[in-house]
Protein backbone atom coordinates (compact mmCIF):
# COMPACT_ATOMS: atom_id res chain seq x y z
CA UNK A 1 0.00 0.00 0.00
CA UNK A 2 1.10 3.56 -0.73
CA UNK A 3 -0.11 6.83 0.78
CA UNK A 4 -0.67 10.43 -0.28
CA UNK A 5 -0.21 13.62 1.73
CA UNK A 6 -3.99 13.99 1.45
CA UNK A 7 -4.41 10.84 3.60
CA UNK A 8 -5.48 8.54 0.81
CA UNK A 9 -4.25 4.97 0.51
CA UNK A 10 -3.48 3.41 -2.85
CA UNK A 11 -3.25 -0.29 -3.64
CA UNK A 12 -2.42 -1.97 -6.94
CA UNK A 13 -5.00 -4.54 -7.98
CA UNK A 14 -4.12 -6.10 -11.32
CA UNK A 15 -3.68 -3.18 -13.70
CA UNK A 16 -5.73 -0.79 -11.55
CA UNK A 17 -5.12 1.44 -8.56
CA UNK A 18 -7.69 1.18 -5.76
CA UNK A 19 -8.17 4.39 -3.74
CA UNK A 20 -9.53 4.94 -0.24
CA UNK A 21 -8.81 7.07 2.81
CA UNK A 22 -6.62 6.13 5.73
CA UNK A 23 -7.80 5.25 9.21
CA UNK A 24 -6.26 8.54 10.38
CA UNK A 25 -8.41 10.49 7.88
CA UNK A 26 -11.56 8.56 8.81
CA UNK A 27 -10.97 9.30 12.49
CA UNK A 28 -10.43 13.00 11.77
CA UNK A 29 -13.68 13.15 9.78
CA UNK A 30 -15.82 11.60 12.48
CA UNK A 31 -18.99 9.69 11.65
CA UNK A 32 -19.46 9.66 7.88
CA UNK A 33 -23.09 10.17 6.86
CA UNK A 34 -22.90 10.63 3.07
CA UNK A 35 -20.58 9.69 0.20
CA UNK A 36 -20.94 10.95 -3.37
CA UNK A 37 -18.97 8.81 -5.83
CA UNK A 38 -17.81 9.66 -9.36
CA UNK A 39 -19.31 8.22 -12.52
CA UNK A 40 -17.64 5.16 -14.00
CA UNK A 41 -15.75 5.93 -17.24
CA UNK A 42 -14.89 9.45 -16.04
CA UNK A 43 -11.44 10.64 -17.08
CA UNK A 44 -9.70 12.48 -14.24
CA UNK A 45 -6.48 14.39 -13.76
CA UNK A 46 -4.38 14.26 -10.62
CA UNK A 47 -5.84 16.76 -8.16
CA UNK A 48 -9.39 16.68 -9.54
CA UNK A 49 -12.13 16.45 -6.91
CA UNK A 50 -13.59 12.99 -7.38
CA UNK A 51 -15.49 12.04 -4.21
CA UNK A 52 -17.46 14.13 -1.72
CA UNK A 53 -17.64 12.88 1.86
CA UNK A 54 -19.89 14.42 4.48
CA UNK A 55 -19.53 13.66 8.16
CA UNK A 56 -21.08 15.01 11.31
CA UNK A 57 -18.03 17.32 11.55
CA UNK A 58 -17.40 18.50 8.00
CA UNK A 59 -17.59 17.96 4.27
CA UNK A 60 -14.42 16.88 2.47
CA UNK A 61 -13.30 16.08 -1.03
CA UNK A 62 -11.20 13.16 -2.16
CA UNK A 63 -8.94 14.11 -5.04
CA UNK A 64 -7.67 11.87 -7.80
CA UNK A 65 -4.08 10.96 -6.89
CA UNK A 66 -3.16 10.28 -10.54
CA UNK A 67 -4.39 10.85 -14.09
CA UNK A 68 -6.58 8.04 -15.40
CA UNK A 69 -10.04 6.62 -15.94
CA UNK A 70 -12.44 5.71 -13.13
CA UNK A 71 -13.39 2.12 -13.96
CA UNK A 72 -15.25 1.08 -10.79
CA UNK A 73 -16.83 2.68 -7.73
CA UNK A 74 -17.82 1.17 -4.41
CA UNK A 75 -21.61 1.49 -4.52
CA UNK A 76 -21.84 0.02 -1.02
CA UNK A 77 -20.68 3.40 0.33
CA UNK A 78 -23.76 5.15 -1.07
CA UNK A 79 -26.01 2.85 0.96
CA UNK A 80 -23.72 2.46 3.99
CA UNK A 81 -21.41 5.47 4.34
CA UNK A 82 -20.48 4.34 7.87
CA UNK A 83 -18.24 1.70 6.23
CA UNK A 84 -15.69 4.51 5.91
CA UNK A 85 -15.40 4.55 9.70
CA UNK A 86 -15.75 0.79 10.19
CA UNK A 87 -13.21 -0.44 7.62
CA UNK A 88 -11.42 2.50 5.96
CA UNK A 89 -8.55 0.47 4.49
CA UNK A 90 -10.63 -2.51 3.39
CA UNK A 91 -14.32 -2.59 2.52
CA UNK A 92 -14.53 1.22 2.25
CA UNK A 93 -12.47 1.75 -0.91
CA UNK A 94 -13.90 4.59 -3.02
CA UNK A 95 -12.90 3.96 -6.62
CA UNK A 96 -10.61 2.08 -8.95
CA UNK A 97 -8.63 3.98 -11.54
CA UNK A 98 -6.89 2.71 -14.66
CA UNK A 99 -3.57 4.40 -15.38
CA UNK A 100 -1.14 4.17 -18.28
CA UNK A 101 1.83 3.20 -16.11
CA UNK A 102 1.66 1.67 -12.63
CA UNK A 103 5.21 2.85 -11.89
CA UNK A 104 3.56 6.16 -10.96
CA UNK A 105 2.99 4.50 -7.57
CA UNK A 106 6.70 5.00 -6.84
CA UNK A 107 6.09 8.71 -6.16
CA UNK A 108 3.86 8.02 -3.15
CA UNK A 109 4.81 7.38 0.48
CA UNK A 110 5.23 3.93 1.99
CA UNK A 111 3.71 3.12 5.39
CA UNK A 112 6.73 4.31 7.41
CA UNK A 113 6.86 7.64 5.57
CA UNK A 114 3.10 8.10 6.07
CA UNK A 115 3.38 7.32 9.79
CA UNK A 116 6.12 9.96 10.03
CA UNK A 117 3.77 12.45 8.35
CA UNK A 118 0.91 11.88 10.80
CA UNK A 119 3.26 11.09 13.74
Secondary structure, DSSP 8 states (H G I E B T S, - for coil): -EE-TTSEEEEEETTEEEEEE-HHHHHHH-SEEEEE---TT-EE-TT-EEEEEEESS-EEEEE-SSSEEEEEE-THHHH-TTHHHH-TTTTT--EEEE-S-GGGGGGSB-HHHHHHHH-
